[in-house]
């Protein structure tokens, strides 16, 4: 009989790569206020380890608004304690994280209705009204 395997805990320390992102987010918030231009940082494209992401998420804190979107997997959009800074996570159908972003915006882009969707809603409302 093989010997019993003992789980080994491996601690991953932050690399320090997340620290400069706080300065970048502050500059992006300033630009949002001055110009109204939103910005996005693709966290998946940066050399960040899980400890970096935890460090960054802890520093940004939790805000008052959180929402979920179901479309080819779940997307969560969480406002951080820094209003105007959103932590956006996209998952596939199996629930695995496929992308993470920090979005600096008044409202995250994913939540904005597309004109075609609004047109479909208008048509649906006209049908409901015609049935009265």
C-alpha positions as a Markdown table, in Angstrom:
| # | Residue | x | y | z |
|---|---|---|---|---|
| 1 | Unk | 0.0 | 0.0 | 0.0 |
| 2 | Unk | 1.5 | 3.4 | -1.0 |
| 3 | Unk | 2.2 | 5.9 | 1.8 |
| 4 | Unk | -0.4 | 8.5 | 2.5 |
| 5 | Unk | 0.2 | 11.8 | 0.7 |
| 6 | Unk | 0.6 | 14.9 | 2.9 |
| 7 | Unk | -0.7 | 18.2 | 1.5 |
| 8 | Unk | 2.0 | 20.9 | 1.3 |
| 9 | Unk | 0.9 | 24.5 | 1.7 |
| 10 | Unk | 2.7 | 26.9 | -0.6 |
| 11 | Unk | 2.5 | 30.5 | 0.2 |
| 12 | Unk | 2.7 | 32.9 | -2.7 |
| 13 | Unk | 3.9 | 36.4 | -1.8 |
| 14 | Unk | 2.9 | 39.5 | -3.7 |
| 15 | Unk | 5.6 | 40.4 | -6.3 |
| 16 | Unk | 5.1 | 44.1 | -5.9 |
| 17 | Unk | 3.8 | 44.5 | -9.4 |
| 18 | Unk | 0.4 | 45.6 | -8.2 |
| 19 | Unk | 1.6 | 48.6 | -6.2 |
| 20 | Unk | 2.2 | 50.8 | -9.3 |
| 21 | Unk | -1.4 | 50.0 | -10.4 |
| 22 | Unk | -2.8 | 52.1 | -7.6 |
| 23 | Unk | -1.0 | 55.2 | -8.9 |
| 24 | Unk | -2.2 | 54.4 | -12.4 |
| 25 | Unk | -5.8 | 54.0 | -11.2 |
| 26 | Unk | -5.6 | 57.4 | -9.4 |
| 27 | Unk | -4.4 | 59.0 | -12.7 |
| 28 | Unk | -7.3 | 57.3 | -14.6 |
| 29 | Unk | -9.8 | 58.6 | -12.0 |
| 30 | Unk | -8.4 | 62.1 | -12.4 |
| 31 | Unk | -8.8 | 61.8 | -16.2 |
| 32 | Unk | -12.3 | 60.4 | -15.9 |
| 33 | Unk | -13.3 | 63.5 | -13.8 |
| 34 | Unk | -11.6 | 65.9 | -16.2 |
| 35 | Unk | -12.7 | 64.5 | -19.5 |
| 36 | Unk | -15.4 | 61.9 | -18.8 |
| 37 | Unk | -13.2 | 59.3 | -20.6 |
| 38 | Unk | -13.4 | 55.8 | -19.1 |
| 39 | Unk | -10.4 | 53.5 | -19.0 |
| 40 | Unk | -9.8 | 49.8 | -18.5 |
| 41 | Unk | -6.8 | 47.9 | -17.2 |
| 42 | Unk | -6.6 | 44.3 | -18.3 |
| 43 | Unk | -5.3 | 42.5 | -15.2 |
| 44 | Unk | -4.9 | 39.2 | -17.1 |
| 45 | Unk | -2.3 | 40.8 | -19.4 |
| 46 | Unk | -0.1 | 42.0 | -16.5 |
| 47 | Unk | 2.6 | 40.0 | -14.6 |
| 48 | Unk | 0.5 | 39.6 | -11.5 |
| 49 | Unk | 0.3 | 36.5 | -9.3 |
| 50 | Unk | -2.7 | 35.5 | -7.2 |
| 51 | Unk | -1.2 | 37.3 | -4.2 |
| 52 | Unk | -0.8 | 40.5 | -6.2 |
| 53 | Unk | -4.5 | 40.3 | -7.2 |
| 54 | Unk | -5.5 | 39.7 | -3.6 |
| 55 | Unk | -3.3 | 42.6 | -2.4 |
| 56 | Unk | -4.8 | 44.9 | -5.0 |
| 57 | Unk | -8.4 | 43.9 | -4.3 |
| 58 | Unk | -7.9 | 44.3 | -0.6 |
| 59 | Unk | -6.4 | 47.8 | -1.0 |
| 60 | Unk | -9.2 | 48.9 | -3.3 |
| 61 | Unk | -11.8 | 47.5 | -0.9 |
| 62 | Unk | -15.5 | 46.8 | -1.4 |
| 63 | Unk | -18.0 | 49.4 | -2.6 |
| 64 | Unk | -21.8 | 49.7 | -2.5 |
| 65 | Unk | -22.7 | 48.3 | -5.9 |
| 66 | Unk | -22.3 | 44.8 | -7.2 |
| 67 | Unk | -24.0 | 43.1 | -10.1 |
| 68 | Unk | -23.9 | 39.9 | -12.2 |
| 69 | Unk | -24.4 | 39.5 | -15.9 |
| 70 | Unk | -25.2 | 36.0 | -17.4 |
| 71 | Unk | -23.9 | 35.7 | -20.9 |
| 72 | Unk | -21.7 | 32.8 | -22.0 |
| 73 | Unk | -20.7 | 32.5 | -18.4 |
| 74 | Unk | -21.0 | 34.8 | -15.4 |
| 75 | Unk | -19.5 | 38.3 | -15.3 |
| 76 | Unk | -19.4 | 40.2 | -12.0 |
| 77 | Unk | -18.9 | 43.9 | -11.8 |
| 78 | Unk | -18.1 | 45.1 | -8.3 |
| 79 | Unk | -17.6 | 48.7 | -7.4 |
| 80 | Unk | -14.6 | 49.1 | -5.1 |
| 81 | Unk | -14.5 | 51.4 | -2.1 |
| 82 | Unk | -13.0 | 54.0 | -4.5 |
| 83 | Unk | -16.1 | 55.1 | -6.3 |
| 84 | Unk | -15.7 | 55.0 | -10.1 |
| 85 | Unk | -13.3 | 52.1 | -9.9 |
| 86 | Unk | -14.8 | 48.7 | -10.8 |
| 87 | Unk | -13.4 | 45.2 | -10.4 |
| 88 | Unk | -14.8 | 43.2 | -13.4 |
| 89 | Unk | -14.4 | 39.4 | -13.6 |
| 90 | Unk | -15.5 | 37.2 | -16.5 |
| 91 | Unk | -15.9 | 33.5 | -16.0 |
| 92 | Unk | -16.6 | 30.8 | -18.6 |
| 93 | Unk | -19.5 | 28.3 | -18.4 |
| 94 | Unk | -17.5 | 26.1 | -16.0 |
| 95 | Unk | -17.0 | 29.0 | -13.7 |
| 96 | Unk | -13.3 | 29.4 | -14.4 |
| 97 | Unk | -11.9 | 33.0 | -14.4 |
| 98 | Unk | -11.1 | 33.9 | -18.0 |
| 99 | Unk | -10.4 | 37.6 | -17.6 |
| 100 | Unk | -10.2 | 40.3 | -15.0 |
| 101 | Unk | -10.2 | 44.1 | -15.4 |
| 102 | Unk | -10.2 | 47.2 | -13.4 |
| 103 | Unk | -12.6 | 49.6 | -15.1 |
| 104 | Unk | -12.5 | 53.3 | -14.3 |
| 105 | Unk | -15.9 | 54.7 | -15.3 |
| 106 | Unk | -19.1 | 56.2 | -14.1 |
| 107 | Unk | -20.9 | 53.1 | -15.2 |
| 108 | Unk | -19.1 | 49.9 | -16.5 |
| 109 | Unk | -19.4 | 49.5 | -20.2 |
| 110 | Unk | -20.9 | 46.0 | -19.9 |
| 111 | Unk | -23.9 | 47.5 | -18.1 |
| 112 | Unk | -24.8 | 50.1 | -20.8 |
| 113 | Unk | -27.6 | 49.0 | -23.1 |
| 114 | Unk | -26.8 | 48.8 | -26.8 |
| 115 | Unk | -29.0 | 50.8 | -29.2 |
| 116 | Unk | -30.2 | 47.6 | -30.9 |
| 117 | Unk | -31.3 | 46.2 | -27.5 |
| 118 | Unk | -33.1 | 49.5 | -26.7 |
| 119 | Unk | -34.8 | 49.3 | -30.1 |
| 120 | Unk | -35.9 | 45.7 | -29.4 |
| 121 | Unk | -37.2 | 46.9 | -26.0 |
| 122 | Unk | -39.2 | 49.7 | -27.6 |
| 123 | Unk | -40.7 | 47.3 | -30.1 |
| 124 | Unk | -41.7 | 44.9 | -27.3 |
| 125 | Unk | -43.3 | 47.8 | -25.4 |
| 126 | Unk | -45.3 | 48.9 | -28.5 |
| 127 | Unk | -46.6 | 45.3 | -28.8 |
| 128 | Unk | -47.6 | 45.4 | -25.1 |
| 129 | Unk | -49.4 | 48.7 | -25.5 |
| 130 | Unk | -51.2 | 47.6 | -28.7 |
| 131 | Unk | -52.6 | 44.6 | -26.7 |
| 132 | Unk | -54.3 | 46.9 | -24.1 |
